[in-house]
């Protein structure tokens, strides 16, 4: 081709010789044909050269050649989102843990619903062996019936005791009332009647004695004159003497009644009243004691019945807990996720033993999820509760979830110190906004916490920054040349770094400078102090290249 081009050029540049008219015509015809042929070949070569431009550039790029179309980042004011990236684990905000509530020895799992099964409230989840529990329930029921019968007997005995006590107290009260009546009857009746009788007898005897003595006195003169016989006088004297004796007897009876009989009878009657009163008090005390004893037996039986009743109800409840049903709607998960992860936990399977208090199943509420994560102590001061977060879950690709930082532990712990003894972290939680995505507890979550939004700052990609000692540089295209420019860095993100000095809006920064450009960077002096640690990127990304 080059040869053809040279021939054409030579023929075109050769001077025209003077050969006469025929020769001139023949030369002119041959020249036009050559020009057309050379022009067509030139167009073909030009098309081939244009077509080879891109492959050549690609080959140059592949083998390290330079390209005038290197990637350029134009500096302009932007909003810098300062974030912190962490990894965490999805957990439900609320979940129902179903534990083995059968007390005593371990029990065997007879049947369990397959894990990850979606259940509704009331569905059967798990059955535990219940034969021994049934035997204990039957035994407890028999004991309960026996104690109930003993209680009924004690209650009947209490009723009988109370009835007997009422009868005995009533009799004692009657005896006391009779004694009082007898005392009153004697003082107001018998004594007064006897007293009146004696007083009347004395009065009658005195009257009769006075009349007989008067008659005797009148009869003596008559006996002296012979009108009355001596026998009559003797008879009157005997009558007077008899009446005197009768009077003395009546007076003696009166003294005996007043001084002896009255005191004796009154003392007896008063003593009878006091004895009846004391007997009534004793009977009341005995009744109270008998009732207390009977009541104590009833209370003992009631207490024993209550104890047995509670034991029976507890055993029945335990028997009922051998069949576990779902308290809520949800998806079944075996055991406790944290136990299973860190310690292995006990297997939940048919034939395995379950111990009291063991978490057999968990039903998480997947409509309300959170992310559990740990914040390094160096980043703790940057965060506060309420910061917005973005969450990406590898199990749900293509979706970004929003949430809020709701908890940061006040004190750091060393839960993962077995990996790094000096590691101090703060347990934190991020509450996700409600979502219809199929999120599962235990899934890995990538978190980005928005710490600060800095508007209207100049920033460049982190890969465009190069460090030499304590200095930071970027390569700026100025016209057709490229020059390293020293800059001062500010806050950083995973992909961008703030430039507080050294650049202006509109500067064109090379994203991938060539080796010849890097050779323009100054070598750090041996005595130059080490660069201060770059501002900790709020997100974990590649640091500026050195």
C-alpha positions as CSV (number, residue, x, y, z in Angstrom):
1,X,0.0,0.0,0.0
2,X,2.8,2.3,0.9
3,X,4.4,1.5,-2.3
4,X,1.3,2.3,-4.2
5,X,0.9,5.5,-2.4
6,X,4.6,6.5,-3.2
7,X,4.1,5.6,-6.9
8,X,1.0,7.7,-7.1
9,X,2.7,10.5,-5.4
10,X,5.7,10.3,-7.7
11,X,3.5,10.3,-10.8
12,X,1.5,13.2,-9.5
13,X,4.7,15.2,-8.7
14,X,6.6,14.3,-11.8
15,X,6.8,17.3,-14.2
16,X,4.9,17.1,-17.5
17,X,7.2,16.5,-20.4
18,X,6.7,18.2,-23.8
19,X,6.0,15.3,-26.1
20,X,3.6,16.7,-28.7
21,X,-0.2,16.6,-28.9
22,X,-0.7,12.8,-29.1
23,X,1.7,12.1,-26.4
24,X,0.1,14.8,-24.3
25,X,-3.4,13.3,-24.6
26,X,-2.2,9.8,-23.8
27,X,-0.4,11.1,-20.7
28,X,-3.4,13.0,-19.5
29,X,-5.7,10.0,-19.8
30,X,-3.3,7.7,-17.9
31,X,-2.9,10.3,-15.1
32,X,-6.6,10.6,-14.4
33,X,-6.9,6.8,-14.0
34,X,-4.0,6.7,-11.7
35,X,-5.4,9.5,-9.5
36,X,-8.7,7.7,-9.2
37,X,-7.0,4.4,-8.3
38,X,-4.8,6.1,-5.7
39,X,-7.8,8.1,-4.2
40,X,-9.8,4.9,-3.7
41,X,-6.9,3.1,-2.1
42,X,-6.4,6.1,0.2
43,X,-10.0,6.0,1.4
44,X,-9.7,2.3,2.2
45,X,-6.5,2.9,4.2
46,X,-8.1,5.8,6.1
47,X,-11.1,3.6,7.0
48,X,-8.8,0.9,8.3
49,X,-6.9,3.3,10.4
50,X,-10.0,4.7,12.0
51,X,-11.3,1.2,12.7
52,X,-8.0,0.3,14.4
53,X,-8.1,3.3,16.8
54,X,-10.2,1.8,19.6
55,X,-8.3,-1.6,19.6
56,X,-5.0,0.2,19.6
57,X,-6.1,2.2,22.6
58,X,-7.3,-0.9,24.3
59,X,-4.1,-2.6,23.6
60,X,-2.2,0.4,25.0
61,X,-4.3,0.4,28.1
62,X,-3.8,-3.3,28.5
63,X,0.0,-3.1,28.1
64,X,0.4,0.1,30.2
65,X,0.4,2.6,27.4
66,X,-0.9,6.1,28.0
67,X,-4.3,7.3,27.0
68,X,-5.5,10.8,26.6
69,X,-9.0,9.8,27.7
70,X,-8.0,8.8,31.3
71,X,-10.9,8.8,33.9
72,X,-11.5,12.4,35.2
73,X,-13.4,13.5,38.3
74,X,-14.6,17.0,38.2
75,X,-14.6,18.7,41.6
76,X,-17.8,20.3,42.5
77,X,-19.8,21.1,45.7
78,X,-21.6,18.1,47.0
79,X,-23.4,16.8,50.1
80,X,-21.2,14.4,52.0
81,X,-23.0,11.7,54.0
82,X,-20.8,10.6,56.9
83,X,-21.8,7.0,57.7
84,X,-20.6,4.1,59.8
85,X,-20.8,0.6,58.3
86,X,-21.2,-2.5,60.5
87,X,-22.5,-6.0,60.2
88,X,-25.2,-7.4,62.4
89,X,-27.8,-10.1,62.7
90,X,-31.6,-9.8,62.2
91,X,-33.7,-10.5,65.2
92,X,-37.4,-10.1,65.9
93,X,-38.4,-7.2,68.1
94,X,-40.9,-9.5,69.8
95,X,-40.9,-13.3,69.9
96,X,-42.6,-16.0,71.9
97,X,-40.4,-18.5,73.6
98,X,-42.1,-21.8,74.3
99,X,-40.3,-23.5,77.2
100,X,-40.7,-26.9,78.8
101,X,-42.9,-26.2,81.9
102,X,-43.1,-29.8,83.1
103,X,-41.4,-29.8,86.5
104,X,-39.3,-32.5,88.0
105,X,-37.3,-34.9,86.0
106,X,-36.6,-34.7,82.3
107,X,-39.4,-35.8,79.9
108,X,-39.1,-37.4,76.5
109,X,-40.3,-35.6,73.3
110,X,-42.9,-37.8,71.6
111,X,-43.7,-35.6,68.7
112,X,-42.7,-32.2,67.4
113,X,-43.8,-30.1,64.4
114,X,-41.2,-29.6,61.6
115,X,-39.1,-26.5,61.9
116,X,-40.0,-23.5,59.7
117,X,-43.6,-24.6,59.6
118,X,-46.1,-21.7,59.6
119,X,-48.7,-22.2,62.3
120,X,-51.8,-20.5,63.6
121,X,-52.8,-19.8,67.1
122,X,-53.9,-23.0,68.8
123,X,-52.1,-25.4,66.5
124,X,-50.3,-28.4,68.2
125,X,-46.6,-27.8,68.3
126,X,-45.1,-30.5,70.5
127,X,-46.1,-33.5,72.7
128,X,-44.1,-34.8,75.7
129,X,-44.4,-38.2,77.3
130,X,-47.3,-38.1,79.8
131,X,-47.8,-41.7,81.1
132,X,-46.0,-41.1,84.4
133,X,-47.8,-37.7,84.8
134,X,-51.2,-39.4,84.3
135,X,-50.4,-41.9,87.1
136,X,-49.4,-39.1,89.4
137,X,-52.6,-37.2,88.6
138,X,-54.8,-40.3,89.3
139,X,-53.0,-40.8,92.6
140,X,-53.4,-37.2,93.6
141,X,-57.1,-37.3,92.7
142,X,-57.6,-40.4,95.0
143,X,-55.8,-38.6,97.9
144,X,-57.9,-35.5,97.2
145,X,-61.1,-37.4,97.5
146,X,-60.0,-39.1,100.8
147,X,-59.1,-35.7,102.3
148,X,-62.4,-34.2,101.1
149,X,-64.3,-37.0,102.9
150,X,-62.3,-36.4,106.1
151,X,-63.1,-32.7,105.8
152,X,-66.8,-33.4,105.5
153,X,-66.7,-35.6,108.6
154,X,-64.8,-32.9,110.5
155,X,-67.4,-30.3,109.4
156,X,-70.2,-32.6,110.6
157,X,-68.5,-33.1,114.0
158,X,-68.1,-29.3,114.3
159,X,-71.8,-28.9,113.7
160,X,-72.7,-31.6,116.3
161,X,-70.3,-30.0,118.8
162,X,-71.8,-26.6,118.3
163,X,-75.3,-28.0,118.8
164,X,-74.3,-29.9,122.0
165,X,-72.6,-26.8,123.3
166,X,-75.7,-24.7,122.7
167,X,-77.8,-27.3,124.6
168,X,-75.4,-27.5,127.5
169,X,-75.1,-23.7,127.8
170,X,-78.9,-23.4,127.6
171,X,-79.2,-25.9,130.5
172,X,-76.7,-24.1,132.5
173,X,-78.5,-20.8,131.9
174,X,-81.7,-22.4,133.0
175,X,-80.1,-23.8,136.2
176,X,-78.8,-20.3,136.9
177,X,-82.2,-18.8,136.3
178,X,-83.8,-21.4,138.6
179,X,-81.2,-20.7,141.3
180,X,-82.0,-17.0,141.1
181,X,-85.7,-17.7,141.2
182,X,-85.3,-20.0,144.2
183,X,-83.2,-17.3,146.0
184,X,-85.8,-14.7,145.1
185,X,-88.6,-17.0,146.1
186,X,-87.2,-17.7,149.4
187,X,-86.4,-14.1,150.2
188,X,-89.6,-12.8,148.9
189,X,-91.9,-15.8,149.5
190,X,-91.0,-18.6,151.9
191,X,-89.1,-16.5,154.4
192,X,-91.7,-13.8,154.5
193,X,-94.5,-16.4,154.7
194,X,-92.8,-18.2,157.6
195,X,-92.1,-14.9,159.3
196,X,-95.6,-13.7,159.0
197,X,-96.9,-17.1,160.2
198,X,-94.8,-16.9,163.3
199,X,-95.6,-13.3,163.9
200,X,-99.3,-14.0,163.6
201,X,-99.0,-17.0,165.9
202,X,-97.2,-14.8,168.5
203,X,-99.8,-12.1,168.2
204,X,-102.6,-14.6,168.6
205,X,-100.9,-16.3,171.5
206,X,-100.4,-12.9,173.2
207,X,-104.0,-12.0,172.6
208,X,-105.2,-15.4,173.9
209,X,-102.8,-15.2,176.8
210,X,-104.0,-11.8,177.8
211,X,-107.6,-12.8,177.6
212,X,-107.0,-16.0,179.7
213,X,-105.0,-14.1,182.2
214,X,-107.8,-11.5,182.5
215,X,-110.4,-14.3,182.8
216,X,-108.3,-15.9,185.4
217,X,-108.0,-12.7,187.4
218,X,-111.7,-12.2,187.3
219,X,-112.4,-15.8,188.2
220,X,-110.4,-15.9,191.4
221,X,-112.8,-13.6,193.4
222,X,-115.7,-15.6,192.1
223,X,-114.0,-18.9,193.2
224,X,-113.5,-17.3,196.7
225,X,-117.2,-16.7,196.8
226,X,-118.0,-20.1,195.5
227,X,-119.3,-19.1,192.2
228,X,-116.6,-20.9,190.3
229,X,-115.0,-24.2,191.2
230,X,-111.3,-24.7,191.8
231,X,-111.2,-27.0,188.9
232,X,-112.2,-24.1,186.7
233,X,-109.5,-22.0,188.2
234,X,-107.0,-24.8,187.6
235,X,-108.1,-25.1,184.1
236,X,-107.6,-21.4,183.5
237,X,-104.2,-21.5,185.1
238,X,-103.2,-24.4,182.8
239,X,-104.5,-22.5,179.8
240,X,-102.5,-19.4,180.8
241,X,-99.4,-21.6,181.3
242,X,-99.9,-23.3,178.0
243,X,-100.3,-20.0,176.2
244,X,-97.1,-18.8,177.9
245,X,-95.3,-21.8,176.7
246,X,-96.8,-21.4,173.2
247,X,-95.7,-17.8,173.2
248,X,-92.2,-18.8,174.2
249,X,-92.1,-21.5,171.5
250,X,-93.3,-19.0,168.9
251,X,-90.7,-16.5,170.0
252,X,-88.1,-19.1,169.8
253,X,-89.2,-20.1,166.3
254,X,-89.0,-16.4,165.4
255,X,-85.5,-16.1,166.7
256,X,-84.5,-19.4,165.0
257,X,-86.0,-18.1,161.7
258,X,-84.3,-14.8,161.9
259,X,-81.0,-15.9,163.2
260,X,-80.5,-19.4,161.8
261,X,-83.0,-20.5,159.2
262,X,-83.0,-17.2,157.2
263,X,-79.2,-17.0,157.1
264,X,-78.7,-20.6,156.3
265,X,-81.3,-20.7,153.5
266,X,-80.2,-17.4,152.1
267,X,-76.5,-18.6,152.1
268,X,-77.6,-21.9,150.4
269,X,-79.7,-20.1,147.8
270,X,-77.0,-17.5,147.1
271,X,-74.4,-20.3,146.9
272,X,-76.6,-22.2,144.5
273,X,-76.9,-19.1,142.3
274,X,-73.1,-18.6,142.3
275,X,-72.5,-22.2,141.5
276,X,-75.0,-22.1,138.7
277,X,-73.3,-18.9,137.4
278,X,-69.9,-20.6,137.6
279,X,-71.2,-23.7,136.0
280,X,-72.6,-21.6,133.1
281,X,-69.2,-19.9,132.7
282,X,-67.4,-23.3,132.8
283,X,-69.8,-24.7,130.3
284,X,-69.2,-21.8,128.0
285,X,-65.5,-22.3,128.3
286,X,-65.8,-26.0,127.7
287,X,-68.0,-25.3,124.7
288,X,-65.5,-22.9,123.3
289,X,-62.7,-25.4,123.8
290,X,-64.7,-28.2,122.2
291,X,-65.6,-26.0,119.3
292,X,-62.0,-24.9,118.8
293,X,-60.9,-28.4,118.7
294,X,-63.5,-29.4,116.2
295,X,-62.8,-26.2,114.2
296,X,-59.1,-27.0,114.3
297,X,-59.7,-30.4,112.8
298,X,-61.8,-28.8,110.1
299,X,-59.1,-26.2,109.4
300,X,-56.5,-28.9,109.3
301,X,-58.5,-30.9,106.8
302,X,-59.2,-27.8,104.8
303,X,-55.5,-26.9,104.7
304,X,-54.6,-30.5,103.7
305,X,-57.4,-30.4,101.1
306,X,-56.1,-27.1,99.8
307,X,-52.5,-28.4,99.6
308,X,-53.7,-31.6,97.8
309,X,-56.0,-29.5,95.6
310,X,-53.1,-27.3,94.5
311,X,-50.9,-30.3,94.0
312,X,-53.7,-32.0,92.0
313,X,-54.3,-28.8,89.9
314,X,-50.5,-28.4,89.4
315,X,-50.2,-32.0,88.2
316,X,-53.2,-31.5,85.9
317,X,-51.7,-28.3,84.6
318,X,-48.4,-30.2,84.1
319,X,-50.2,-32.9,82.3
320,X,-51.9,-30.3,80.1
321,X,-48.4,-28.8,79.4
322,X,-47.3,-32.1,77.9
323,X,-49.2,-30.9,74.8
324,X,-47.9,-27.5,73.7
325,X,-50.0,-25.4,71.4
326,X,-49.1,-22.2,69.6
327,X,-50.1,-19.1,71.5
328,X,-49.7,-16.9,68.4
329,X,-49.5,-17.0,64.6
330,X,-46.0,-17.3,63.2
331,X,-43.2,-19.6,61.9
332,X,-41.7,-22.3,64.2
333,X,-38.1,-22.2,65.1
334,X,-36.4,-24.8,67.2
335,X,-34.8,-23.9,70.5
336,X,-33.1,-20.6,71.4
337,X,-31.1,-19.2,68.5
338,X,-28.4,-17.7,70.8
339,X,-28.0,-21.0,72.7
340,X,-27.9,-22.9,69.5
341,X,-25.2,-20.6,68.0
342,X,-22.9,-20.3,70.9
343,X,-23.3,-23.4,73.0
344,X,-24.9,-25.9,70.7
345,X,-28.0,-26.3,72.9
346,X,-30.1,-29.4,73.4
347,X,-31.5,-31.0,70.3
348,X,-35.2,-30.7,69.8
349,X,-36.3,-34.0,68.2
350,X,-38.4,-37.0,68.8
351,X,-36.9,-39.2,71.5
352,X,-34.7,-36.4,72.9
353,X,-35.0,-35.4,76.6
354,X,-36.3,-32.0,77.6
355,X,-35.4,-30.5,80.9
356,X,-37.6,-28.0,82.9
357,X,-37.1,-24.4,81.7
358,X,-35.5,-25.4,78.4
359,X,-36.6,-23.3,75.4
360,X,-38.0,-25.8,73.0
361,X,-39.5,-23.6,70.4
362,X,-39.5,-19.9,69.4
363,X,-42.1,-18.2,67.3
364,X,-40.7,-14.8,66.1
365,X,-42.9,-11.9,65.0
366,X,-41.2,-11.3,61.6
367,X,-43.4,-8.3,60.9
368,X,-41.3,-6.3,63.4
369,X,-37.6,-6.9,63.1
370,X,-34.4,-5.3,64.4
371,X,-30.7,-5.7,63.8
372,X,-28.4,-6.6,66.6
373,X,-24.9,-5.3,66.1
374,X,-21.8,-4.2,68.0
375,X,-20.1,-0.8,67.8
376,X,-16.4,-0.5,68.4
377,X,-15.5,1.8,71.4
378,X,-13.6,4.1,69.0
379,X,-16.9,4.8,67.2
380,X,-19.2,5.0,70.2
381,X,-18.8,8.8,70.6
382,X,-19.9,9.4,67.0
383,X,-23.3,7.8,67.5
384,X,-26.5,8.7,69.3
385,X,-29.9,7.0,69.5
386,X,-32.3,8.1,66.8
387,X,-29.9,8.2,63.9
388,X,-31.3,6.9,60.6
389,X,-29.9,3.7,59.1
390,X,-29.9,1.8,55.9
391,X,-29.9,-2.0,56.1
392,X,-29.1,-4.5,53.3
393,X,-29.8,-8.2,53.8
394,X,-28.0,-10.6,51.5
395,X,-30.9,-13.0,51.8
396,X,-33.2,-10.4,50.2
397,X,-31.1,-9.0,47.3
398,X,-32.0,-5.8,45.6
399,X,-33.8,-4.4,48.6
400,X,-32.6,-1.7,51.0
401,X,-34.4,-1.3,54.3
402,X,-34.6,1.7,56.5
403,X,-34.4,1.8,60.3
404,X,-33.4,3.8,63.4
405,X,-30.7,3.3,65.9
406,X,-32.7,2.6,69.1
407,X,-30.2,1.4,71.6
408,X,-26.5,1.8,72.4
409,X,-25.2,0.1,75.5
410,X,-23.7,2.5,78.0
411,X,-20.8,0.2,78.9
412,X,-18.5,-1.7,76.6
413,X,-18.1,-5.4,77.0
414,X,-15.7,-8.1,75.9
415,X,-18.1,-10.7,74.6
416,X,-15.8,-11.5,71.7
417,X,-12.5,-11.1,73.7
418,X,-11.6,-14.7,73.0
419,X,-10.9,-13.5,69.4
420,X,-9.2,-10.3,70.5
421,X,-8.5,-9.7,74.2
422,X,-8.3,-5.9,73.7
423,X,-11.6,-5.7,71.8
424,X,-14.2,-3.5,73.5
425,X,-17.6,-3.1,71.9
426,X,-21.0,-1.7,72.7
427,X,-24.0,-3.8,72.0
428,X,-26.5,-1.9,69.8
429,X,-29.9,-2.4,68.2
430,X,-31.4,-0.9,65.1
431,X,-35.2,-1.1,64.7
432,X,-36.3,-1.6,61.1
433,X,-39.3,0.1,59.7
434,X,-42.1,-2.2,58.9
435,X,-41.7,-4.1,55.7
436,X,-43.5,-6.9,53.8
437,X,-40.1,-8.5,52.8
438,X,-39.6,-12.1,53.9
439,X,-37.0,-11.4,56.6
440,X,-35.8,-14.3,58.8
441,X,-34.2,-14.1,62.2
442,X,-30.5,-14.9,62.2
443,X,-29.9,-13.5,58.7
444,X,-26.8,-11.4,58.2
445,X,-27.4,-7.7,57.8
446,X,-25.1,-5.0,56.5
447,X,-25.8,-1.7,58.2
448,X,-25.0,1.9,57.2
449,X,-25.6,4.4,60.0
450,X,-26.0,8.0,58.8
451,X,-24.0,10.0,61.3
452,X,-23.9,13.4,59.7
453,X,-25.0,15.0,56.4
454,X,-22.5,17.8,55.4
455,X,-23.8,20.0,52.6
456,X,-21.9,22.0,50.1
457,X,-18.4,20.6,50.5
458,X,-15.7,19.7,48.0
459,X,-14.8,16.0,47.9
460,X,-12.9,13.6,45.8
461,X,-13.0,9.8,45.5
462,X,-10.7,8.1,48.0
463,X,-8.8,6.2,45.3
464,X,-7.7,9.5,43.7
465,X,-5.8,10.5,46.9
466,X,-2.1,9.6,47.3
467,X,-0.1,10.0,50.5
468,X,3.5,10.7,51.0
469,X,4.4,11.0,54.6
470,X,2.1,13.5,56.2
471,X,1.2,15.0,52.8
472,X,-1.8,14.1,50.6
473,X,-1.9,14.7,46.9
474,X,-4.2,14.5,43.9
475,X,-3.3,14.8,40.2
476,X,-5.1,17.7,38.5
477,X,-5.3,18.1,34.8
478,X,-4.4,21.6,33.7
479,X,-4.8,21.9,30.0
480,X,-2.8,19.2,28.4
481,X,-0.5,18.6,31.4
482,X,-1.1,16.8,34.7
483,X,0.3,18.2,38.0
484,X,0.3,16.8,41.6
485,X,-1.5,19.1,44.0
486,X,-1.2,18.9,47.7
487,X,-4.5,18.9,49.5
488,X,-5.8,18.9,53.1
489,X,-8.3,16.2,54.1
490,X,-11.4,16.4,56.2
491,X,-14.1,13.9,56.9
492,X,-14.4,10.7,54.9
493,X,-16.9,8.2,53.8
494,X,-16.5,4.8,52.3
495,X,-16.0,6.3,48.8
496,X,-15.4,10.0,49.2
497,X,-13.1,12.2,51.2
498,X,-13.6,15.9,52.0
499,X,-11.0,18.4,50.7
500,X,-10.7,21.4,53.0
501,X,-7.9,23.1,51.1
502,X,-6.0,22.7,47.8
503,X,-8.8,22.3,45.3
504,X,-11.4,24.5,43.8
505,X,-14.7,23.7,42.2
506,X,-14.2,22.7,38.5
507,X,-10.8,21.2,39.0
508,X,-10.3,17.9,37.0
509,X,-8.8,15.2,39.2
510,X,-7.3,12.0,37.6
511,X,-8.9,8.8,39.0
512,X,-6.1,6.5,37.7
513,X,-2.8,8.4,37.1
514,X,-0.1,6.6,35.3
515,X,3.3,5.6,36.6
516,X,4.9,8.6,35.1
517,X,2.5,10.8,37.0
518,X,3.2,9.0,40.3
519,X,6.9,9.6,39.7
520,X,6.2,13.3,40.1
521,X,5.3,12.9,43.8
522,X,7.9,14.0,46.3
523,X,9.7,11.4,48.4
524,X,8.9,11.7,52.1
525,X,11.9,13.0,54.1
526,X,13.4,10.6,56.5
527,X,12.9,13.0,59.4
528,X,9.4,13.8,58.4
529,X,6.9,12.9,61.1
530,X,4.6,10.0,60.4
531,X,1.2,11.1,59.1
532,X,-1.5,11.5,61.6
533,X,-4.1,8.8,61.4
534,X,-6.5,9.6,58.7
535,X,-10.0,10.5,60.0
536,X,-11.6,7.2,60.8
537,X,-13.9,6.6,57.8
538,X,-17.5,6.6,58.9
539,X,-17.9,3.7,56.6
540,X,-15.4,0.8,56.2
541,X,-13.8,1.4,52.7
542,X,-10.5,1.5,51.0
543,X,-8.2,4.2,52.5
544,X,-6.4,6.7,50.3
545,X,-3.6,4.9,48.4
546,X,0.0,5.6,49.3
